[in-house]
Amino acid sequence: MAWIVLVAAGLLEIVWSVAMKQSDGFTRLVPAAVSVAAMIGSVVALAFAMRTLPLGTAYTVWTGIGAVGAFAVGIVFLGESAGALRLAAATLIVAGLVLMKVASPE
């Protein structure tokens, strides 16, 4: 259950970062509100997952999902660069997330 909640927290990380970008520096109300709500939901879900999972594992997976997800959204929907080095970096992050899951005591 903790892993499912942690993945949800990571997905909310993606939501808040994309909404923050769309808020244009918090000058657009709806995306700004979505960003703040997703931030709160993400941290609450992370806290719940940390009741069971080790701090290092939970925090690393949470930030990794958010980072790679925001990176992917930027490429797919916002026209950001998908250069070979950027893709290699994202691949290494995903590999690290998989290793954290495999190495987790739960």
Backbone as a printed PyTorch tensor [residue, N CA C, xyz], in Angstrom:
tensor([[[  0.8210,  -1.2050,   0.0000],
         [  0.0000,   0.0000,   0.0000],
         [  0.8600,   1.2620,   0.0000]],

        [[  1.9660,   1.2370,   0.7680],
         [  2.8330,   2.4160,   0.8510],
         [  3.4190,   2.7570,  -0.5210]],

        [[  3.7440,   1.7270,  -1.3100],
         [  4.3140,   1.9810,  -2.6310],
         [  3.2970,   2.6210,  -3.5570]],

        [[  2.0500,   2.2090,  -3.4680],
         [  0.9970,   2.8040,  -4.3020],
         [  0.8130,   4.2720,  -3.9380]],

        [[  0.7840,   4.5540,  -2.6560],
         [  0.6410,   5.9360,  -2.1920],
         [  1.8560,   6.7650,  -2.6070]],

        [[  3.0320,   6.1630,  -2.5330],
         [  4.2480,   6.8790,  -2.9330],
         [  4.2190,   7.2120,  -4.4240]],

        [[  3.7780,   6.2880,  -5.2480],
         [  3.6590,   6.5720,  -6.6840],
         [  2.6380,   7.6850,  -6.9170]],

        [[  1.5290,   7.6540,  -6.1950],
         [  0.5280,   8.7300,  -6.3140],
         [  1.1400,  10.0720,  -5.9140]],

        [[  1.9380,  10.0660,  -4.8500],
         [  2.6140,  11.2960,  -4.4220],
         [  3.5440,  11.7950,  -5.5200]],

        [[  4.2540,  10.8840,  -6.1630],
         [  5.1390,  11.2630,  -7.2560],
         [  4.3800,  11.8210,  -8.4490]],

        [[  3.2280,  11.2330,  -8.7450],
         [  2.4000,  11.7430,  -9.8450],
         [  1.8840,  13.1400,  -9.5260]],

        [[  1.5540,  13.3800,  -8.2680],
         [  1.1470,  14.7310,  -7.8680],
         [  2.3000,  15.7170,  -7.9870]],

        [[  3.5230,  15.2370,  -7.8300],
         [  4.7040,  16.0820,  -8.0650],
         [  4.7050,  16.5760,  -9.5100]],

        [[  4.3960,  15.6810, -10.4210],
         [  4.3490,  16.0620, -11.8330],
         [  3.2550,  17.1020, -12.0540]],

        [[  2.0910,  16.8550, -11.4710],
         [  0.9660,  17.7790, -11.6330],
         [  1.3280,  19.1680, -11.1420]],

        [[  1.9080,  19.2550,  -9.9290],
         [  2.1710,  20.5980,  -9.4120],
         [  3.2480,  21.3140, -10.1980]],

        [[  4.2470,  20.5820, -10.6840],
         [  5.3000,  21.2710, -11.4330],
         [  4.7870,  21.7780, -12.7800]],

        [[  3.9730,  20.9760, -13.4480],
         [  3.4070,  21.4150, -14.7230],
         [  2.4270,  22.5660, -14.4940]],

        [[  1.6020,  22.4590, -13.4690],
         [  0.6580,  23.5430, -13.1710],
         [  1.3940,  24.8210, -12.8000]],

        [[  2.5200,  24.6870, -12.0960],
         [  3.2970,  25.8770, -11.7480],
         [  3.8230,  26.5500, -13.0120]],

        [[  4.3040,  25.7630, -13.9560],
         [  4.7640,  26.3160, -15.2320],
         [  3.6180,  27.0370, -15.9350]],

        [[  2.4430,  26.4110, -15.9300],
         [  1.2830,  27.0040, -16.5950],
         [  0.7410,  28.2300, -15.8630]],

        [[  1.0670,  28.3690, -14.5840],
         [  0.5560,  29.5050, -13.8090],
         [  1.2610,  30.8100, -14.1490]],

        [[  2.3330,  30.7250, -14.9300],
         [  3.0770,  31.9150, -15.3490],
         [  3.5050,  32.7460, -14.1350]],

        [[  4.2420,  32.0610, -13.2410],
         [  4.7330,  32.7550, -12.0460],
         [  3.6330,  33.0700, -11.0400]],

        [[  2.6610,  32.1990, -10.9510],
         [  1.5000,  32.3490, -10.0560],
         [  0.6590,  33.5830, -10.3930]],

        [[  0.6440,  33.9720, -11.6640],
         [ -0.1940,  35.0960, -12.0850],
         [ -1.5220,  34.6370, -12.6810]],

        [[ -1.6570,  33.3320, -12.9420],
         [ -2.9130,  32.7680, -13.4490],
         [ -3.5130,  31.9220, -12.3380]],

        [[ -4.7120,  32.2790, -11.9130],
         [ -5.3200,  31.7300, -10.7010],
         [ -5.5460,  30.2200, -10.7410]],

        [[ -6.1700,  29.6890, -11.7770],
         [ -6.5210,  28.2660, -11.7870],
         [ -5.2740,  27.3770, -11.7720]],

        [[ -4.3060,  27.5950, -12.6630],
         [ -3.1140,  26.7430, -12.5710],
         [ -2.3590,  26.9260, -11.2510]],

        [[ -2.3610,  28.1350, -10.7080],
         [ -1.6970,  28.3700,  -9.4250],
         [ -2.3930,  27.5800,  -8.3180]],

        [[ -3.7140,  27.5740,  -8.3180],
         [ -4.4670,  26.8290,  -7.3060],
         [ -4.2510,  25.3280,  -7.4580]],

        [[ -4.2210,  24.8430,  -8.6930],
         [ -3.9550,  23.4210,  -8.9410],
         [ -2.5630,  23.0760,  -8.4280]],

        [[ -1.6060,  23.9320,  -8.6830],
         [ -0.2380,  23.6880,  -8.2380],
         [ -0.1590,  23.5760,  -6.7190]],

        [[ -0.7510,  24.5110,  -6.0140],
         [ -0.7020,  24.4990,  -4.5450],
         [ -1.4350,  23.2770,  -3.9920]],

        [[ -2.6090,  22.9610,  -4.5420],
         [ -3.3610,  21.7980,  -4.0650],
         [ -2.5830,  20.5060,  -4.3100]],

        [[ -1.9550,  20.3820,  -5.4840],
         [ -1.1770,  19.1840,  -5.7870],
         [  0.0640,  19.0900,  -4.8990]],

        [[  0.6660,  20.2350,  -4.5780],
         [  1.8140,  20.2370,  -3.6620],
         [  1.4190,  19.6770,  -2.3010]],

        [[  0.3180,  20.1730,  -1.7920],
         [ -0.1450,  19.7190,  -0.4790],
         [ -0.4740,  18.2280,  -0.5210]],

        [[ -1.2160,  17.8120,  -1.5450],
         [ -1.5530,  16.3970,  -1.6710],
         [ -0.3200,  15.5240,  -1.8030]],

        [[  0.6640,  15.9810,  -2.5340],
         [  1.8950,  15.2260,  -2.7400],
         [  2.6500,  15.0340,  -1.4280]],

        [[  2.7800,  16.0990,  -0.6580],
         [  3.5040,  16.0090,   0.6100],
         [  2.7490,  15.1480,   1.6230]],

        [[  1.4400,  15.2600,   1.6500],
         [  0.6430,  14.4310,   2.5630],
         [  0.7850,  12.9560,   2.1930]],

        [[  0.7110,  12.6470,   0.9070],
         [  0.8710,  11.2610,   0.4750],
         [  2.2820,  10.7510,   0.7710]],

        [[  3.2830,  11.5900,   0.5700],
         [  4.6560,  11.2060,   0.9030],
         [  4.7820,  10.9000,   2.3910]],

        [[  4.2060,  11.7440,   3.2110],
         [  4.2640,  11.5270,   4.6620],
         [  3.6160,  10.1980,   5.0400]],

        [[  2.5010,   9.8740,   4.3980],
         [  1.8320,   8.6010,   4.6680],
         [  2.7280,   7.4320,   4.2700]],

        [[  3.3430,   7.5270,   3.0910],
         [  4.2190,   6.4490,   2.6270],
         [  5.4250,   6.2820,   3.5430]],

        [[  5.9060,   7.3890,   4.0980],
         [  7.0750,   7.3380,   4.9740],
         [  6.7810,   6.6820,   6.3180]],

        [[  5.5320,   6.4600,   6.6110],
         [  5.2070,   5.7210,   7.8360],
         [  5.7200,   4.2990,   7.7530]],

        [[  5.8380,   3.7770,   6.5360],
         [  6.2670,   2.3980,   6.3180],
         [  7.6330,   2.3110,   5.6440]],

        [[  7.8570,   3.1420,   4.6320],
         [  9.0800,   3.0610,   3.8390],
         [ 10.2080,   3.8710,   4.4800]],

        [[ 11.4540,   3.4660,   4.2560],
         [ 12.5800,   4.2410,   4.7620],
         [ 12.6270,   5.6330,   4.1190]],

        [[ 13.1030,   6.5930,   4.8680],
         [ 13.1860,   7.9780,   4.4030],
         [ 13.9220,   8.0830,   3.0700]],

        [[ 15.1180,   7.5190,   2.9990],
         [ 15.9190,   7.6390,   1.7930],
         [ 15.2360,   7.0630,   0.5740]],

        [[ 14.5980,   5.9330,   0.7360],
         [ 13.8940,   5.2980,  -0.3710],
         [ 12.6920,   6.1400,  -0.7950]],

        [[ 11.8630,   6.5040,   0.1590],
         [ 10.6370,   7.2430,  -0.1560],
         [ 10.9490,   8.5840,  -0.8110]],

        [[ 11.8760,   9.3140,  -0.2370],
         [ 12.1810,  10.6450,  -0.7740],
         [ 12.8130,  10.5550,  -2.1570]],

        [[ 13.7170,   9.6010,  -2.3410],
         [ 14.3680,   9.4450,  -3.6420],
         [ 13.3660,   9.0640,  -4.7210]],

        [[ 12.4950,   8.1170,  -4.4260],
         [ 11.4970,   7.6980,  -5.4140],
         [ 10.5320,   8.8360,  -5.7050]],

        [[ 10.1000,   9.5420,  -4.6790],
         [  9.1670,  10.6680,  -4.8390],
         [  9.7470,  11.7370,  -5.7540]],

        [[ 10.9590,  12.1710,  -5.4660],
         [ 11.5670,  13.2140,  -6.2970],
         [ 11.9040,  12.6880,  -7.6920]],

        [[ 12.2940,  11.4180,  -7.7850],
         [ 12.6180,  10.8500,  -9.0840],
         [ 11.4230,  10.7760, -10.0060]],

        [[ 10.2910,  10.3200,  -9.4650],
         [  9.0670,  10.2740, -10.2760],
         [  8.7060,  11.6800, -10.7420]],

        [[  8.7760,  12.6310,  -9.8320],
         [  8.4590,  14.0120, -10.1910],
         [  9.4050,  14.5760, -11.2400]],

        [[ 10.6980,  14.3180, -11.0780],
         [ 11.6860,  14.8580, -12.0140],
         [ 11.5470,  14.2470, -13.3990]],

        [[ 11.4850,  12.9270, -13.4710],
         [ 11.3820,  12.2700, -14.7790],
         [ 10.0210,  12.5620, -15.4160]],

        [[  8.9770,  12.5930, -14.6150],
         [  7.6570,  12.8980, -15.1480],
         [  7.5700,  14.3080, -15.7000]],

        [[  8.1040,  15.2750, -14.9600],
         [  8.0970,  16.6600, -15.4430],
         [  8.9480,  16.7890, -16.7080]],

        [[ 10.0590,  16.0780, -16.7300],
         [ 10.9270,  16.0540, -17.9090],
         [ 10.1490,  15.5240, -19.1190]],

        [[  9.4290,  14.4210, -18.9340],
         [  8.6630,  13.8170, -20.0320],
         [  7.5380,  14.7360, -20.4990]],

        [[  6.8280,  15.3410, -19.5630],
         [  5.7550,  16.2710, -19.9410],
         [  6.3320,  17.4470, -20.7150]],

        [[  7.4830,  17.9410, -20.2730],
         [  8.1260,  19.0470, -20.9770],
         [  8.4480,  18.7040, -22.4160]],

        [[  8.9230,  17.4920, -22.6300],
         [  9.2640,  17.0660, -23.9910],
         [  8.0070,  16.8390, -24.8250]],

        [[  7.0720,  16.0610, -24.2820],
         [  5.9040,  15.6410, -25.0590],
         [  4.9170,  16.7830, -25.3130]],

        [[  4.6690,  17.6090, -24.3000],
         [  3.6080,  18.6060, -24.4180],
         [  4.0880,  20.0500, -24.5420]],

        [[  5.3170,  20.3280, -24.0930],
         [  5.7740,  21.7190, -24.0730],
         [  6.8900,  21.9950, -25.0760]],

        [[  7.2450,  20.9990, -25.8640],
         [  8.2210,  21.2070, -26.9210],
         [  9.6550,  21.4020, -26.4550]],

        [[  9.9790,  20.8960, -25.2680],
         [ 11.3420,  21.0380, -24.7640],
         [ 12.2720,  20.0470, -25.4650]],

        [[ 13.5520,  20.3360, -25.4030],
         [ 14.5710,  19.5280, -26.0740],
         [ 14.6160,  18.0990, -25.5350]],

        [[ 14.8200,  17.1570, -26.4550],
         [ 14.9570,  15.7420, -26.0730],
         [ 16.3110,  15.2290, -26.5490]],

        [[ 17.3580,  15.9810, -26.2410],
         [ 18.6970,  15.5980, -26.6690],
         [ 19.1450,  14.2920, -26.0350]],

        [[ 20.1530,  13.6950, -26.6550],
         [ 20.6390,  12.3880, -26.2100],
         [ 21.1300,  12.4220, -24.7590]],

        [[ 21.8400,  13.4510, -24.3690],
         [ 22.3390,  13.5240, -22.9900],
         [ 21.2020,  13.6920, -21.9840]],

        [[ 20.1980,  14.4710, -22.3320],
         [ 19.0460,  14.6300, -21.4420],
         [ 18.3010,  13.3060, -21.2950]],

        [[ 18.1250,  12.5910, -22.3900],
         [ 17.4540,  11.2930, -22.3270],
         [ 18.2850,  10.2830, -21.5370]],

        [[ 19.5900,  10.3250, -21.7010],
         [ 20.4600,   9.4300, -20.9280],
         [ 20.3550,   9.7390, -19.4370]],

        [[ 20.3160,  11.0150, -19.0870],
         [ 20.1920,  11.3960, -17.6770],
         [ 18.8750,  10.8900, -17.0950]],

        [[ 17.7800,  11.0480, -17.8340],
         [ 16.4790,  10.5650, -17.3680],
         [ 16.4860,   9.0470, -17.2240]],

        [[ 17.1500,   8.3680, -18.1390],
         [ 17.2510,   6.9100, -18.0640],
         [ 18.0010,   6.4870, -16.8050]],

        [[ 19.0550,   7.1930, -16.4790],
         [ 19.8060,   6.8830, -15.2550],
         [ 18.9540,   7.1100, -14.0050]],

        [[ 18.1350,   8.1470, -14.0270],
         [ 17.2450,   8.3900, -12.8800],
         [ 16.2620,   7.2310, -12.7350]],

        [[ 15.6670,   6.8070, -13.8350],
         [ 14.7190,   5.6840, -13.7850],
         [ 15.4220,   4.4250, -13.2890]],

        [[ 16.6340,   4.1800, -13.7590],
         [ 17.3860,   3.0120, -13.2910],
         [ 17.6210,   3.0920, -11.7820]],

        [[ 17.9170,   4.2660, -11.2910],
         [ 18.0880,   4.4540,  -9.8520],
         [ 16.8120,   4.1820,  -9.0810]],

        [[ 15.6790,   4.6000,  -9.6320],
         [ 14.3900,   4.3560,  -8.9710],
         [ 14.1030,   2.8550,  -8.8930]],

        [[ 14.3900,   2.1540,  -9.9730],
         [ 14.1710,   0.7030,  -9.9770],
         [ 15.0670,   0.0310,  -8.9440]],

        [[ 16.3130,   0.4610,  -8.8830],
         [ 17.2310,  -0.1070,  -7.8900],
         [ 16.7750,   0.1860,  -6.4630]],

        [[ 16.2440,   1.3880,  -6.2180],
         [ 15.7290,   1.7150,  -4.8820],
         [ 14.5780,   0.7940,  -4.5080]],

        [[ 13.6990,   0.5170,  -5.4690],
         [ 12.5700,  -0.3790,  -5.2000],
         [ 13.0710,  -1.7790,  -4.9070]],

        [[ 14.0060,  -2.2630,  -5.7070],
         [ 14.5320,  -3.6130,  -5.5300],
         [ 15.2740,  -3.7390,  -4.1850]],

        [[ 15.9770,  -2.6930,  -3.8040],
         [ 16.7750,  -2.7230,  -2.5750],
         [ 15.9620,  -2.4130,  -1.3130]],

        [[ 14.6970,  -2.0400,  -1.4780],
         [ 13.8760,  -1.6720,  -0.3270],
         [ 13.5300,  -2.8960,   0.5160]],

        [[ 13.5730,  -2.7340,   1.8420],
         [ 13.2840,  -3.8770,   2.7140],
         [ 11.8440,  -4.3410,   2.6730]],

        [[ 10.9260,  -3.5210,   2.2050],
         [  9.5040,  -3.9260,   2.1700],
         [  9.1990,  -4.6920,   0.9330]]])
